[in-house]
């Protein structure tokens, strides 16, 4: 599906109009949950599907645990981050309508950088076992509108059987552009989480991040892996080398190399006000869900617009 969208109209600004709403701008990352538009991805570029196309036929799709190689390849090809996180469970949305199952969406639930990401909002659940982070959720543009909530609900059903009682997810509201000014990451406010009644817990801690010339953020955890030569440091090093940094030579101090590499590639500081935090409590019924204690204050009003 093309990512080209209709121009602005008054109906796009009024969710109560009887006229089909139009997408406001080319750079819009997400839209209000009351809209009839659904976001899709292909090759790291987002596009849109409208409910008027006929909606989602659940009989055509199944949700299954998916192999790491297949899931990782799908995420690297389509998700705007261009990276694959540490995963405990990987679910695929498979289209079986043509006879042969074809992967059309992926949800990844895994291990965040620290246990506190899970224990702060869900203090009574065992991190990495009873609580996980939803770190990737992406559907390609071939999937009809209104599939996200069905896919997510099926994932939660499976996770509950596997002993998971809580899921934390984040939405990054900061749009990012590369050195040429091209938009490489739209700002997200967690539309799918809002539409599926996640508990909103405000923003995570503000921080300053390193923005690379290609628009990718080199977060502090990745930087620490390089400094300490921990598992996974190769990814960050190769990324910087591709951008023009020298190769880290044997015997060189990785701390010094990283500092000089960031200068060489032209990394710049970006002040980030904090990602939006959403939480799901899983259970067979409302009573079971509400028994799970929340460790952070909740916020009644969902965020509606990306940062500027």
C-alpha positions as CSV (number, residue, x, y, z in Angstrom):
1,X,0.0,0.0,0.0
2,X,1.3,3.4,-0.8
3,X,2.1,5.7,2.1
4,X,0.7,8.7,0.2
5,X,-2.3,10.2,2.1
6,X,-5.1,12.7,1.4
7,X,-4.6,16.3,2.2
8,X,-5.9,18.1,5.2
9,X,-9.6,18.8,5.4
10,X,-12.0,20.1,8.0
11,X,-13.4,16.6,8.5
12,X,-10.0,15.4,9.6
13,X,-10.1,17.8,12.5
14,X,-13.6,16.9,13.6
15,X,-14.0,13.3,14.7
16,X,-17.8,13.7,14.9
17,X,-18.4,14.5,11.3
18,X,-20.3,12.1,9.1
19,X,-17.8,12.5,6.3
20,X,-15.0,10.0,6.1
21,X,-12.0,11.5,7.9
22,X,-8.9,12.3,6.0
23,X,-5.3,12.0,7.2
24,X,-3.9,15.4,8.2
25,X,-0.3,15.3,7.2
26,X,2.4,13.2,5.6
27,X,4.6,13.2,8.7
28,X,1.8,12.3,11.2
29,X,3.1,9.5,13.4
30,X,-0.2,8.5,15.0
31,X,-3.8,9.6,15.1
32,X,-6.5,9.7,17.8
33,X,-8.0,6.4,18.8
34,X,-11.4,7.6,17.6
35,X,-10.2,7.7,14.0
36,X,-11.0,5.0,11.4
37,X,-7.4,4.9,10.2
38,X,-4.9,2.2,11.2
39,X,-1.2,2.4,10.9
40,X,0.8,-0.1,9.0
41,X,4.5,-0.6,8.1
42,X,6.6,-1.8,5.2
43,X,10.4,-1.3,4.9
44,X,10.4,0.9,8.0
45,X,8.0,3.3,6.4
46,X,4.5,3.8,7.8
47,X,1.2,3.9,5.8
48,X,-2.5,3.7,6.6
49,X,-5.5,1.4,6.2
50,X,-9.1,2.6,6.6
51,X,-12.0,0.7,8.2
52,X,-14.1,1.3,5.1
53,X,-12.0,-1.2,3.2
54,X,-13.9,-4.0,4.8
55,X,-12.2,-4.4,8.1
56,X,-10.5,-7.4,9.6
57,X,-11.7,-11.0,9.0
58,X,-10.3,-13.1,12.0
59,X,-11.1,-16.3,10.1
60,X,-8.3,-15.6,7.7
61,X,-5.6,-15.3,10.4
62,X,-4.0,-17.3,13.2
63,X,-1.5,-16.3,16.0
64,X,1.3,-18.6,16.8
65,X,4.7,-18.6,18.5
66,X,7.1,-17.8,15.8
67,X,10.8,-18.9,15.2
68,X,13.4,-16.4,16.2
69,X,15.0,-16.3,12.7
70,X,11.8,-15.6,10.9
71,X,10.6,-13.0,13.5
72,X,13.9,-11.2,13.7
73,X,14.1,-10.9,9.9
74,X,10.6,-9.5,9.8
75,X,11.3,-6.9,12.4
76,X,14.6,-5.8,10.9
77,X,13.0,-5.4,7.5
78,X,9.9,-3.5,8.6
79,X,10.1,-2.0,12.0
80,X,11.3,1.6,12.1
81,X,13.9,0.9,14.8
82,X,15.9,-1.5,12.6
83,X,16.8,-3.5,15.6
84,X,15.7,-6.7,17.4
85,X,15.5,-6.8,21.2
86,X,16.1,-9.6,23.7
87,X,13.0,-11.8,23.4
88,X,11.3,-14.4,25.6
89,X,8.2,-14.9,23.5
90,X,7.7,-14.1,19.8
91,X,4.2,-14.2,18.2
92,X,3.4,-14.1,14.6
93,X,0.2,-13.0,12.9
94,X,-0.1,-15.5,10.0
95,X,-2.4,-15.1,7.0
96,X,-3.8,-18.5,6.1
97,X,-6.3,-17.3,3.5
98,X,-4.3,-18.4,0.5
99,X,-3.6,-21.9,1.9
100,X,0.1,-21.3,2.9
101,X,0.6,-19.5,6.2
102,X,2.4,-16.1,5.5
103,X,3.8,-13.9,8.3
104,X,2.1,-10.5,8.3
105,X,2.7,-9.2,11.8
106,X,4.9,-9.7,14.8
107,X,4.7,-9.0,18.5
108,X,7.8,-9.5,20.7
109,X,7.7,-9.8,24.5
110,X,11.0,-9.8,26.2
111,X,13.6,-8.6,28.6
112,X,14.1,-4.8,29.1
113,X,17.5,-3.3,29.9
114,X,16.9,-3.5,33.7
115,X,14.5,-5.3,36.0
116,X,13.3,-2.0,37.3
117,X,11.5,-1.3,34.0
118,X,9.1,-4.1,35.1
119,X,9.2,-4.0,38.9
120,X,8.5,-0.3,39.3
121,X,5.0,-0.5,37.7
122,X,4.4,-4.1,38.6
123,X,6.2,-4.6,42.0
124,X,4.6,-8.0,43.0
125,X,5.3,-9.8,39.8
126,X,8.5,-11.7,39.1
127,X,10.4,-9.8,36.4
128,X,11.2,-11.7,33.2
129,X,8.8,-14.5,34.2
130,X,5.5,-13.1,35.3
131,X,6.1,-9.7,33.7
132,X,7.6,-8.8,30.4
133,X,8.1,-5.8,28.1
134,X,6.2,-5.6,24.8
135,X,9.2,-4.3,22.8
136,X,8.1,-4.7,19.2
137,X,4.6,-4.7,17.6
138,X,4.4,-4.3,13.8
139,X,1.9,-5.2,11.1
140,X,2.6,-4.8,7.4
141,X,0.4,-2.9,5.0
142,X,-1.3,-6.0,3.6
143,X,-3.2,-6.5,6.9
144,X,-6.7,-5.0,6.8
145,X,-7.7,-2.3,9.3
146,X,-8.8,-3.1,12.8
147,X,-6.4,-6.1,13.3
148,X,-4.2,-4.7,16.0
149,X,-6.5,-5.2,18.9
150,X,-7.4,-8.8,17.9
151,X,-3.8,-9.7,17.4
152,X,-2.8,-8.2,20.8
153,X,-5.7,-9.9,22.6
154,X,-4.6,-13.3,21.2
155,X,-1.0,-12.7,22.3
156,X,-2.3,-11.9,25.8
157,X,-4.3,-15.1,25.9
158,X,-1.2,-17.1,25.0
159,X,1.0,-15.2,27.5
160,X,-1.5,-15.9,30.3
161,X,-1.3,-19.6,29.7
162,X,2.5,-19.3,29.8
163,X,2.3,-17.7,33.3
164,X,2.7,-14.0,32.3
165,X,0.5,-11.7,34.4
166,X,1.7,-8.2,33.4
167,X,3.1,-6.5,30.3
168,X,4.8,-3.1,30.1
169,X,5.1,-1.2,26.9
170,X,6.5,2.2,25.9
171,X,5.7,4.7,23.1
172,X,8.4,7.2,22.0
173,X,6.7,10.5,21.3
174,X,9.8,12.2,19.8
175,X,10.1,12.3,16.0
176,X,13.6,11.8,14.7
177,X,15.3,12.9,11.5
178,X,18.6,12.0,10.0
179,X,21.3,14.5,9.2
180,X,19.7,15.3,5.8
181,X,16.4,16.2,7.5
182,X,14.5,13.1,6.3
183,X,12.0,11.7,8.9
184,X,13.2,8.3,10.0
185,X,11.0,7.8,13.1
186,X,7.6,9.2,13.7
187,X,6.5,10.3,17.1
188,X,4.2,7.7,18.9
189,X,1.7,8.3,21.6
190,X,0.7,4.7,22.0
191,X,-2.5,4.7,20.0
192,X,-2.9,0.9,20.0
193,X,-2.3,0.8,23.8
194,X,-4.9,3.4,24.4
195,X,-7.4,1.7,22.1
196,X,-7.0,-1.6,24.1
197,X,-7.4,0.1,27.5
198,X,-3.9,-0.1,28.8
199,X,-3.2,1.7,32.1
200,X,-1.3,4.9,31.4
201,X,1.5,5.7,33.9
202,X,2.9,8.9,32.5
203,X,6.4,9.4,31.2
204,X,9.5,7.5,32.1
205,X,12.6,9.5,33.3
206,X,13.7,12.3,31.0
207,X,17.2,11.9,29.7
208,X,19.7,13.0,27.1
209,X,20.4,10.6,24.3
210,X,23.0,10.4,21.5
211,X,21.4,10.9,18.1
212,X,23.5,9.5,15.2
213,X,23.5,11.0,11.7
214,X,21.1,8.3,10.4
215,X,18.5,9.2,13.0
216,X,19.2,6.1,15.2
217,X,19.5,6.7,19.0
218,X,22.6,5.2,20.7
219,X,21.1,4.7,24.1
220,X,23.1,4.4,27.3
221,X,22.6,0.7,27.5
222,X,24.2,0.2,24.1
223,X,27.0,2.6,25.0
224,X,27.7,0.6,28.2
225,X,28.0,-2.6,26.2
226,X,30.7,-1.0,24.2
227,X,32.6,0.4,27.1
228,X,32.5,-2.9,29.0
229,X,32.7,-5.1,25.9
230,X,29.5,-6.9,27.1
231,X,27.5,-9.3,25.0
232,X,25.9,-7.4,22.1
233,X,28.6,-4.7,21.9
234,X,29.3,-5.7,18.3
235,X,26.0,-4.3,17.0
236,X,26.8,-0.7,18.3
237,X,30.4,-0.9,17.1
238,X,29.4,-2.0,13.6
239,X,26.8,0.7,13.4
240,X,29.3,3.4,14.2
241,X,31.9,2.0,11.8
242,X,29.3,2.1,9.0
243,X,28.8,5.8,9.8
244,X,32.6,6.5,9.4
245,X,34.2,5.6,12.8
246,X,37.4,3.7,12.7
247,X,37.4,0.0,13.7
248,X,38.0,-0.8,17.3
249,X,41.5,-2.3,17.3
250,X,42.6,-5.1,19.7
251,X,44.1,-3.7,22.9
252,X,42.5,-0.3,22.4
253,X,40.5,1.2,25.3
254,X,36.8,0.9,24.3
255,X,35.8,3.9,26.4
256,X,38.2,6.1,24.6
257,X,37.2,4.6,21.2
258,X,33.5,5.2,21.8
259,X,34.0,8.8,22.8
260,X,36.1,9.5,19.7
261,X,33.8,7.5,17.5
262,X,30.8,9.6,18.5
263,X,32.7,12.8,17.6
264,X,33.9,11.3,14.3
265,X,30.4,10.4,13.1
266,X,28.9,13.6,14.2
267,X,26.6,12.3,16.9
268,X,24.6,15.0,18.7
269,X,22.8,15.3,22.0
270,X,19.0,15.1,22.0
271,X,17.1,16.0,25.2
272,X,14.3,13.5,25.6
273,X,11.4,14.3,27.9
274,X,10.7,10.6,28.5
275,X,8.8,7.9,26.7
276,X,5.1,7.2,27.6
277,X,4.6,4.1,29.8
278,X,1.6,1.8,29.4
279,X,0.8,-1.3,31.5
280,X,-1.5,-4.3,31.0
281,X,-2.6,-6.6,33.9
282,X,-3.5,-10.0,32.6
283,X,-6.1,-12.3,34.1
284,X,-9.0,-14.6,33.2
285,X,-11.4,-12.0,34.5
286,X,-11.6,-8.4,35.8
287,X,-11.2,-9.5,39.4
288,X,-7.9,-11.3,38.7
289,X,-6.6,-8.4,36.7
290,X,-7.4,-5.8,39.4
291,X,-5.7,-8.0,42.1
292,X,-2.4,-7.2,40.5
293,X,-1.0,-4.2,42.4
294,X,0.4,-1.2,40.5
295,X,3.5,0.4,41.8
296,X,3.3,3.8,40.1
297,X,0.5,6.4,40.0
298,X,-1.8,6.2,37.0
299,X,-2.8,9.1,34.8
300,X,-6.4,9.4,33.6
301,X,-5.7,11.4,30.5
302,X,-4.0,9.7,27.6
303,X,-1.3,11.6,25.6
304,X,-2.7,12.8,22.3
305,X,0.1,14.4,20.3
306,X,3.8,13.6,19.7
307,X,6.4,16.0,21.0
308,X,7.6,18.8,18.8
